[in-house]
Amino acid sequence: PHYEYEVVQTTGDDWTRLRAQWFSQQEAKAQEEAQMLAQAASHRALSYFPSWEVRTEVRSGSPAWELIRKADDWRADLLVVGSQGRSALGRLLLGSVSQKVVTEARCSVRVARNSVREPDAPARIIIGVDGSGYSDAAADEVARRHWPKGSVVKVVSVVRLPFTPNEETRALPDSYYSQLEKAETGKAQTAITSAVARLKQSGITQPEIESEIILGDAREKILDEAAQWEADLIVLGSRGLGGFKRFLLGSVAQGVAAYAPCSVEIIRSSQTDGAGQKT
């Protein structure tokens, strides 16, 4: 066969221009796709909440930081993000965007995971409480929302005894452990009583309210309870609004958000100070 070739010589300026054109085309394509996704999400939201005003906006940049900046600029009450998936690997990764938003956002964050239930089906909600202003804020948030008839809230407080078994603690009398467990269980019951009272004082008739005190590690037990109870949503208070506190967040809230088999909502309230007390 006979081939013909044409050799085109380009300068550095030509190559720079071609690269700029290619990146511009890719950005325009990405903007168009993002706008289509935003419109689809807008229509979906309006199908559930016809009376809402729903706006769309497309931004360029780091997804996590753009979401956080928009939430700050708009003074959002809640920022909703999807997780990376329900698989073990997906929950482990959580998603770099979701993880950054969970850690750094100043407002409440909901990590949404797919549910097999219909939108108007009864919901099963777990509230984790520890007696702090943060868990009060979580209970208040659940209390002020409308839930479908037949929904159930389970208020859970997990007790972890503040000691590590060693030679010294094993030498202590058995009464020491029973007294310690009794004291910590009493605190947990007080936290549950407070949360239940806040739910009932709101005049809420749905959902029904259950409660339970569980011994063990808070993160593990809440995750276990959510799986066994087939929860649709776990609601937890965060541990503060400052940068360092957002970094710490609390191994409980961050761990639950990463590994939960259901949606998780982390409540941050501007009405709680650094000690978790109402201001």
C-alpha positions as CSV (number, residue, x, y, z in Angstrom):
1,P,0.0,0.0,0.0
2,H,1.0,3.6,-0.5
3,Y,0.8,6.1,2.3
4,E,1.0,9.8,2.2
5,Y,2.0,11.8,5.3
6,E,1.7,15.5,6.1
7,V,4.0,16.8,8.7
8,V,2.7,19.9,10.6
9,Q,5.1,21.7,12.8
10,T,3.7,23.6,15.7
11,T,5.3,26.1,17.9
12,G,5.2,26.2,21.7
13,D,2.6,28.9,21.5
14,D,0.4,26.8,19.2
15,W,0.6,23.9,21.6
16,T,-0.3,26.1,24.6
17,R,-3.3,27.4,22.6
18,L,-4.5,23.9,21.7
19,R,-4.3,22.8,25.3
20,A,-6.2,25.8,26.4
21,Q,-8.9,25.2,23.9
22,W,-9.1,21.5,24.9
23,F,-9.5,22.4,28.6
24,S,-12.0,25.1,27.8
25,Q,-14.1,22.6,25.8
26,Q,-13.9,20.0,28.7
27,E,-14.9,22.7,31.2
28,A,-17.9,23.7,29.1
29,K,-19.0,20.1,28.8
30,A,-18.6,19.5,32.5
31,Q,-20.6,22.7,33.2
32,E,-23.4,21.5,30.9
33,E,-23.5,18.0,32.5
34,A,-23.5,19.6,36.0
35,Q,-26.4,21.9,35.0
36,M,-28.4,18.9,33.7
37,L,-27.8,17.0,37.0
38,A,-28.8,20.1,39.0
39,Q,-32.0,20.5,37.0
40,A,-32.9,16.8,37.5
41,A,-32.3,17.1,41.2
42,S,-34.4,20.2,41.3
43,H,-37.4,18.4,39.6
44,R,-37.0,15.5,42.0
45,A,-37.0,17.8,45.1
46,L,-40.1,19.6,43.8
47,S,-41.9,16.3,43.2
48,Y,-41.6,15.7,47.0
49,F,-42.0,19.3,48.2
50,P,-44.2,21.2,45.6
51,S,-44.4,24.3,47.8
52,W,-40.6,24.8,48.1
53,E,-38.6,27.3,46.2
54,V,-35.8,25.3,44.6
55,R,-32.8,27.0,42.9
56,T,-29.9,25.5,41.0
57,E,-26.3,26.7,40.7
58,V,-23.2,25.3,39.1
59,R,-19.7,26.2,40.4
60,S,-16.2,25.3,39.3
61,G,-13.6,24.2,41.8
62,S,-13.1,21.6,44.5
63,P,-16.6,20.1,45.1
64,A,-16.2,19.8,48.9
65,W,-14.9,23.3,49.4
66,E,-17.4,24.9,47.0
67,L,-20.2,23.2,48.9
68,I,-18.8,24.4,52.2
69,R,-18.3,28.0,50.9
70,K,-21.8,28.1,49.5
71,A,-23.3,26.8,52.8
72,D,-21.3,29.6,54.6
73,D,-22.3,32.3,52.2
74,W,-26.0,31.2,52.2
75,R,-26.0,30.6,56.0
76,A,-27.5,27.1,55.3
77,D,-29.1,25.1,58.1
78,L,-28.4,21.8,56.4
79,L,-26.0,20.5,53.8
80,V,-27.0,17.2,52.1
81,V,-24.4,15.0,50.4
82,G,-24.4,11.5,49.1
83,S,-22.1,8.7,50.3
84,Q,-19.8,6.7,48.1
85,G,-22.1,3.6,48.5
86,R,-23.5,1.0,50.8
87,S,-20.7,-1.6,50.2
88,A,-18.0,-2.1,52.8
89,L,-15.4,-0.4,50.7
90,G,-17.8,2.5,49.9
91,R,-18.5,3.0,53.5
92,L,-14.8,2.8,54.4
93,L,-14.0,5.5,51.8
94,L,-17.2,7.5,52.5
95,G,-16.2,9.6,49.6
96,S,-13.6,12.4,49.7
97,V,-16.3,15.1,49.2
98,S,-18.6,13.7,51.8
99,Q,-15.8,13.2,54.3
100,K,-14.5,16.7,53.9
101,V,-18.0,18.2,54.2
102,V,-18.8,16.1,57.3
103,T,-15.6,17.3,58.9
104,E,-15.4,21.0,57.9
105,A,-19.0,22.3,57.4
106,R,-20.2,24.8,59.9
107,C,-23.9,23.7,59.5
108,S,-25.6,20.4,60.0
109,V,-24.7,17.7,57.5
110,R,-26.7,14.8,56.2
111,V,-24.9,11.9,54.5
112,A,-27.7,10.4,52.4
113,R,-27.7,6.7,51.5
114,N,-30.3,4.9,49.4
115,S,-33.3,3.5,51.1
116,V,-35.5,0.6,49.9
117,R,-38.5,2.2,51.5
118,E,-41.1,4.4,49.7
119,P,-40.8,8.2,50.3
120,D,-44.0,8.3,52.3
121,A,-43.3,5.1,54.2
122,P,-42.9,5.2,58.0
123,A,-39.3,6.1,59.1
124,R,-37.2,4.5,61.7
125,I,-34.9,7.1,63.4
126,I,-32.2,6.5,66.0
127,I,-31.1,9.5,68.1
128,G,-27.8,9.1,69.9
129,V,-27.7,11.1,73.2
130,D,-25.2,11.7,76.0
131,G,-26.9,14.4,78.0
132,S,-24.9,17.3,76.3
133,G,-26.3,20.3,74.6
134,Y,-25.3,18.7,71.3
135,S,-27.6,15.7,71.8
136,D,-30.4,18.1,72.9
137,A,-30.0,19.8,69.6
138,A,-30.3,16.5,67.8
139,A,-33.5,15.7,69.6
140,D,-34.9,19.2,68.9
141,E,-34.1,18.8,65.2
142,V,-36.1,15.5,65.0
143,A,-38.9,17.0,67.1
144,R,-39.5,19.9,64.7
145,R,-39.9,17.9,61.6
146,H,-42.9,16.1,60.1
147,W,-42.7,12.3,59.9
148,P,-45.0,9.9,58.2
149,K,-47.6,8.1,60.3
150,G,-46.2,5.0,61.9
151,S,-42.7,6.3,62.2
152,V,-40.6,5.3,65.2
153,V,-37.8,7.2,67.0
154,K,-35.4,5.2,69.2
155,V,-33.4,7.3,71.7
156,V,-30.2,5.4,72.4
157,S,-27.5,6.2,75.1
158,V,-24.4,4.1,75.1
159,V,-22.4,3.6,78.4
160,R,-18.7,2.9,78.2
161,L,-17.1,2.5,81.7
162,P,-14.1,4.8,82.0
163,F,-11.4,2.3,82.9
164,T,-9.2,-0.3,81.2
165,P,-8.9,-3.7,82.7
166,N,-5.4,-4.3,84.2
167,E,-3.8,-5.8,87.3
168,E,-4.8,-2.7,89.4
169,T,-8.4,-2.6,88.4
170,R,-8.8,-6.4,88.8
171,A,-7.7,-6.0,92.4
172,L,-10.6,-3.7,93.1
173,P,-13.7,-5.1,94.8
174,D,-16.7,-6.1,92.6
175,S,-18.8,-3.4,94.2
176,Y,-16.6,-0.8,92.6
177,Y,-17.6,-2.0,89.1
178,S,-21.3,-2.2,90.0
179,Q,-21.3,1.2,91.6
180,L,-19.5,2.7,88.6
181,E,-21.9,1.0,86.1
182,K,-24.9,2.2,88.2
183,A,-23.6,5.8,88.1
184,E,-22.9,5.8,84.4
185,T,-26.2,4.1,83.6
186,G,-28.0,6.8,85.7
187,K,-26.4,9.5,83.6
188,A,-27.5,7.7,80.4
189,Q,-31.0,7.4,81.7
190,T,-31.1,11.2,82.5
191,A,-29.9,11.9,78.9
192,I,-32.7,9.7,77.5
193,T,-35.3,11.2,79.8
194,S,-34.3,14.7,78.7
195,A,-34.4,13.8,75.0
196,V,-37.8,12.0,75.3
197,A,-39.2,15.0,77.1
198,R,-38.0,17.4,74.4
199,L,-39.6,15.2,71.8
200,K,-42.9,15.1,73.6
201,Q,-42.9,18.8,74.6
202,S,-42.9,19.7,70.9
203,G,-46.4,18.4,70.6
204,I,-45.2,15.7,68.2
205,T,-47.7,12.8,67.8
206,Q,-45.6,10.9,65.2
207,P,-43.3,9.2,65.5
208,E,-43.6,6.8,68.4
209,I,-40.8,6.9,70.9
210,E,-38.7,4.1,72.2
211,S,-35.5,4.2,74.2
212,E,-32.6,1.9,75.3
213,I,-29.3,2.0,77.3
214,I,-26.5,0.0,75.8
215,L,-23.1,-0.9,77.3
216,G,-20.1,-0.7,75.1
217,D,-18.3,1.4,72.6
218,A,-20.6,4.2,71.3
219,R,-19.7,4.0,67.7
220,E,-19.8,0.2,67.4
221,K,-23.0,-0.1,69.3
222,I,-24.9,2.6,67.4
223,L,-23.8,1.0,64.1
224,D,-24.9,-2.4,65.4
225,E,-28.2,-1.1,66.6
226,A,-28.9,0.7,63.3
227,A,-28.2,-2.5,61.3
228,Q,-30.3,-4.8,63.6
229,W,-33.1,-2.3,64.0
230,E,-33.1,-1.5,60.3
231,A,-32.9,2.2,60.8
232,D,-33.5,4.7,58.0
233,L,-31.7,7.5,59.7
234,I,-29.2,8.1,62.6
235,V,-29.2,11.6,64.2
236,L,-26.2,12.7,66.3
237,G,-25.0,16.0,67.7
238,S,-21.5,17.1,66.7
239,R,-18.9,18.3,69.2
240,G,-18.4,21.9,68.3
241,L,-18.0,24.6,65.6
242,G,-14.4,25.6,65.9
243,G,-11.8,24.4,63.3
244,F,-9.9,22.2,65.7
245,K,-13.1,20.8,67.1
246,R,-14.4,20.2,63.6
247,F,-11.2,18.3,62.9
248,L,-11.8,16.1,66.0
249,L,-15.6,16.1,65.4
250,G,-15.8,13.1,67.7
251,S,-14.9,9.6,66.7
252,V,-18.5,8.6,67.3
253,A,-20.1,11.0,64.8
254,Q,-17.4,10.7,62.1
255,G,-17.2,6.9,62.5
256,V,-21.0,6.5,62.3
257,A,-21.2,8.7,59.2
258,A,-18.5,6.6,57.5
259,Y,-19.8,3.1,58.3
260,A,-23.6,3.4,58.9
261,P,-25.8,1.2,56.7
262,C,-28.3,4.1,56.5
263,S,-28.4,7.9,56.2
264,V,-26.7,9.9,59.0
265,E,-27.4,13.4,60.0
266,I,-24.9,15.3,62.2
267,I,-26.5,18.3,63.9
268,R,-24.5,21.5,64.4
269,S,-26.4,24.2,66.2
270,S,-25.2,27.8,66.5
271,Q,-27.1,27.9,69.7
272,T,-24.6,25.7,71.5
273,D,-21.4,27.0,72.9
274,G,-18.0,25.3,73.2
275,A,-19.2,23.4,76.3
276,G,-22.3,22.1,74.6
277,Q,-24.6,24.4,76.5
278,K,-27.4,26.5,75.1
279,T,-26.6,30.1,74.7
